[in-house]
Amino acid sequence: MPLALIREGTKAVLRSIQGGRNLRGRLAALGLIPGAEVTVLRNGGNGPFVVAVNNARICIGRGMAMKIEVD
């Protein structure tokens, strides 16, 4: 399931990133790597998509969030 479809307040484990080397590298630099536990902090229809990973808040685009597969 894509990360963008997870509800606010829900925890999920990142499984894979469906994107090129640049996208995977950028997300890895932010701590979004396979096996990382993320918590969705904000997922309203409009505005930023915010997740917490490794005690940090990260804002990513919805297009990126659709390419991140989680369980």
C-alpha positions in Angstrom: 0.0 0.0 0.0 1.4 3.5 -0.8 2.3 5.7 2.1 0.1 8.4 0.7 -3.0 6.3 1.5 -2.2 5.8 5.2 -4.4 7.7 7.7 -3.0 10.3 10.2 -1.7 8.9 13.4 -1.0 5.5 11.9 2.4 3.7 12.1 3.7 1.7 9.2 6.9 0.0 8.2 8.6 1.1 4.9 9.0 -1.9 2.6 10.2 -0.4 -0.7 10.6 2.7 -2.9 9.3 2.5 -6.4 11.5 5.1 -8.0 14.9 5.8 -9.5 18.3 6.1 -7.9 17.9 9.9 -7.3 14.6 9.5 -5.4 15.8 6.5 -3.4 19.0 8.5 -2.5 17.1 11.6 -1.5 14.7 9.6 0.7 17.5 7.6 2.3 19.2 10.8 3.3 16.0 11.7 5.1 16.0 8.4 7.0 13.3 6.8 4.8 14.9 3.4 4.1 13.4 -0.1 3.9 12.6 -1.3 7.4 12.1 2.1 8.9 9.0 2.7 11.0 7.2 5.9 10.0 4.2 7.6 11.6 1.9 9.7 9.5 1.4 13.1 11.2 -0.5 15.0 8.5 -2.4 13.6 5.6 -5.1 16.0 4.7 -6.4 16.3 1.2 -4.5 19.6 0.8 -1.3 20.9 2.1 1.9 19.0 3.1 2.3 15.3 3.7 4.2 15.0 7.0 5.7 11.9 8.5 7.8 11.2 11.6 10.8 8.9 11.3 13.8 8.6 13.7 12.4 11.4 15.9 12.3 13.8 13.0 9.4 15.3 11.1 9.7 15.1 7.3 7.6 16.9 4.8 7.4 15.1 1.4 5.4 15.6 -1.7 2.4 13.4 -2.4 4.0 12.1 -5.6 6.9 10.8 -3.5 4.5 9.4 -0.9 2.7 7.4 -3.6 6.0 5.7 -4.6 6.8 4.6 -1.0 5.3 1.1 -0.3 4.5 0.3 3.4 2.9 -2.4 5.5 
